[in-house]
Amino acid sequence: MTKLHKKSLSKLSEKVLTNAWSESFFAIMKKELIYQIQFKDINELRAQVFAYIETFYNRVRVQARLDYLAPVAWLSLYDQASQKVA
């Protein structure tokens, strides 16, 4: 294997790992929202996606990667811990 080939494979694996979180998010959103509702038009779809992200996904939905806390709750704990260190 050439040096260039190894470097290309390394870059590819970095991109795959970087994309993993977004692929996971979109798969979850499709399962929990998109496939559950028949939208009247693109504006309704946009409004529902915005509401899903802002009112449910970021505030209520617990996530394993955040110790089974909602992102807002996890961020609050993180901020408190950071203030104690400073």
Protein Blocks (a to p, Z undefined) as FASTA:
>chain_A
ZZklmmmmmmmmmmmmmmmmmmmmmmmmmmmmmmmpccfblmlmmmmmmmmmmmmmmmmm
ccfkloopafklmmmmmmmmmmmmZZ
